[in-house]
Amino acid sequence: MSEPLRLGRILYTNVWPVYHYFDPSALSFPATTRIEVPAVLNRLLLDGELDMSPVSSFAYATASNDFLLLPDLSVSADGPVQSILCFSRKPFAEAVHGRIALTNTSATSVNLFKVIAEKAYEAKPEYITCEPDLEDMLRHADVALLIGDHAIRADWANTDYIVTDLGAEWKNWTGKSMTFAVWTVSKKAAARYPKQIAELAAAFAVSKQRSVQDVTPVAVEAQKKLGGKLEYWQGYFANLNYDLTPERLEGLSLYFRYVREMGLLPQEAEIDIWSDNTQIRVNE
């Protein structure tokens, strides 16, 4: 390779099980890693500044013709997700009809909120976009949407607000799981570096599997870096799904359909999953 493979990594703890045992320096090829919030990674990938990155599911949908999903990798929840949370003074069913302060850090969660508010609750709220600061958000709005570690910390400190989990709202309404992030590789990189992408996918799969079998080492790291109780982090990671099964794809397809119907997505999203054809090429 003339240049390193450019990798992204989501800043938030929810991806840690995929990365805990992943060592970029152990790869047989050079790679660089950019760690950012989902919104920044989305832009970098779409602008061609990254070759592979986990991104918000909505970001993948906006340019699905140019990208592939790595197999069996996602951040999903079959019910409560515990880190995509709405805070309000009034019950959510009432507050959702008012002014909504949306986080500026992820497109998937923002559009999931709009789908639930406008389709499930038939609301027509006013939306404003804010930095992820709970008290400041609720000075200007009836509901504040926070995601990732911002949501977790706000939930720990909360004594005043009603908390609504968007993963639970989606599950209660649709009966489906919700996939919030996917691992995405550009078709250009997949065509140019098939062996490297295969090695990368295999390394992620091994790290994920080891973490899923025992989440305690990941939970210990999270407690060390973010605080909280070990039992909280063990439950948090165990509750998330990191696969991309037909069930996950079914929920993801429904989400894509709804955002398309609402005019939030300019075109249909095609779900195309990368496969390792290296061995087949060799055999042929």
N, C-alpha and C positions, 0 to 999 in steps of 0.2 A: 504494500500500500504506500502510495506517495504521500498521503496525508492521514492523520489519525481519524478514526471514526468518531463523529461528534455525537455524544450521548447527552440526554437530559435526565434529570431526576426531580420529582416533585419534592418540595421542601417539607411537606407535612409528614407526620408520623404514620399515617395510614398506609404508606407504601413500604415501610421499614421491613416487613417480613420478606418481601421480594429481594431486598438489598442486604439483609443482615449478613449473609454468607457469600455475597457477591463481591469479588475482588477484581476490579478492572486491571490491576497490574498483573494478574495471573492469566490474562487473555494472551493469545499467541500473536496478537496484533496491537498496535498502538490505539489508544482511545482517550478522549477527553470527556469530562463530565461537567455539565452546567446544572447547578441546583437552584431552582426558582419556584415561586408559586405557580399554580396551574396556568393562570392567565398569561404569564410571561412565557412559559414553555409553549403554550399554544401558538403565540405569535412567532416565536423563534422557529418552530417546526414549519409553520405555514409559510414563513419567509425564506425557507431553505437554509437556515443557519444551524439546524440540527438534522442528523440522519435518522436517529431513533430516540424516542422519548415516550414516557407515559404522559398522556394529556387528558384533559377532560373529554368525556364522550362526545359532547356537543362540538368541540373543536374538530374532532375526527370527522364528524358528520358534515361539517361545512366544506370539506375538501376530500371526501372519501375516494374520489376518482384517482387521487394522487398518492394515496397511502394504503398500507396493509396493516392488519392487526396481527401482532404476535399471538400465537395460539396459547390458550389456557392461562392467560394472564389478564387480570382486571382488579379493580377495587369495587366490590359489589356488596350489597346487603339485602338480605331477604327479610326486610322489616326494619326495625330501628337501626340507624347507622352510628348514632351517638356523637357525630362530629359535623353534621349538617343540621343546624338548629335555628329555630326562630324564637325570638324573645319578645314578649308583649305583656302589657299591663292587663289587658282584657283577654278573655278566651279567644283562641285562634279563629274560630268560626265567625266571631264578631269583628276582631281586629283586622282580618284579612280584607275587609271592605274599605279600609282607610288608606293611609299613606304607608308605603313600604320602603324601608331603607335596605338596599341590596348591597352585599359585599362586592368589592371590585376585584376579587381574587380568583373567581371561577365562573365560567360560562355555563357549565352543566347545571350547577345548583341554582343559579339565577333563573335559568329557563325552566327548570323543574318547578321552582316556586310559582312561576307564571302559569304553567300548565295546571298545577293543583288549584291555584287561586281562581283562575278564570274558567276552568272546565269543571273541577270537582265542586267548587263553592259558588260558581257563577258570579264571581266578584269582578268589579272593574276598578281596581285600586290605582292609586297614583304611585309611580315608582321614582325613587331617587337612588343614585349610586354613591356609596360612601367608602371611606377608608374603614377597615375593620376595628372600630372603636365603639363598643356597645353603648356606653353612656351617651356619647356624642350622637350616635345614630338615633337613640330613642328620645333625644331632645327635639328631634326633627320629624319623627315618624311614630306610627302606631305599632309597627313590627320591625324588628331588626333581624336580618339573615346573616349568620356567621357560619364559616366552614372551617374544617381542619383544626389545627391547634388553637386558633383564636376562639373557636366555638367551645372546645374542651375547657380551656381556661376560664372562659366566661361562665360556663355551666358550673364549674367548681366554686366560683366566687359568688354565684347568684343566690340572693335571698329575697329578691323583690319581684321577679318576673315569672310569668308562665312560660314554660319551655315546650316547644313543639318540634318533634323530630320529623324531618321531611321524608326520611326513609320509611318510617311508620305510616305517615300520611299516604305515600304512594302505594304501599302494600295494602293498606286498608281499603283504598279506593279501587285499585286495579287487580289486586290479588297476585301481582307479579313482583319479582325481585327488581332492584334498580342497580344498574351499573354506572358508577360515577366516573371512573377513569379506565382507560385502556392503554396498552403498550403499542405504540404505532411506529412503523418504519416507512420511510418514503420508498416508493416503487423504484426510484432511481438508485437509491442505496442498495435495495434488495437485489436489483439486477446486476449492479456493479460488484457487490461484495457478498455473494451468496454464502460462501463458506464462513465468512466472519459473522454474518447474521445468524447462521445456524449455530455457531459456537456461542454467540451471545444469548440466543434463546435457550440453549441447553443450560448455560450457567445460571440464568434467571430461574429456570425450572427447578434446578437442584437447590438453590437457595430458598425458594418458596416452599418446596416440599419439606426441607429440614425445619423451617420455621413453623409450618403448619403442624408438623408432628409434635413440636414442643415450643410453645410461644413464650415460655418463661425467659429465655435469654433476651429476646426482643423486648419483653416487658421490663426487664431489669434495666436495659439501656434507656428505655423511655422514662422510667422513674428517675434514673440518675440525671437525665438531661432536662426533663420537664417537671419533675416533682410528682405529687400525687401518691396514691397507694399502689403497691405492686398488684394487689387484687384487681384494682380498676383496670390497669393496663392488660393484665391477663385476660380479663373479660372483654375488653375492647377489641384486642386483636383476634380473639377466638370467635367473636361475633361477626367479623368481616369475612367475606368470601373473596378468594384470590384466583378463582378459576374463570373459565369462559365457556361454560357448558351450554347446551341448547336452551336450558331454562334461562340463563343469563341473557343469551342472544334474543330470546323471545321478549323479555322485558325491555331490552335495549331497543328492539325494533318498534315496540309500542311507543316508547318515549320519542323516538325519531319521527314516528307517524304524527304524534300529537304536536310536536314543535313545528313540523311542516304544515299541518292544518292551521296552526295559529299564525303562520306567516313569519315565524322566527327563524326558520331555515329556508334558504332561497331555492333549494332543489332537493330531490329525493336523495336519501343517504343509502349508499350501497355498502353492505358489510362484506368485506373481502379479507380472508384470513391467509397470511403467509404460510407457505409450506416448504419444507426443505426438499428440494428436488436435486440436490447435489449428487446424491448416490445414484439417482435415476440417470442423470446425465453421464456419470462415469460408466454405468452399465451399458448405456446405449452406445 
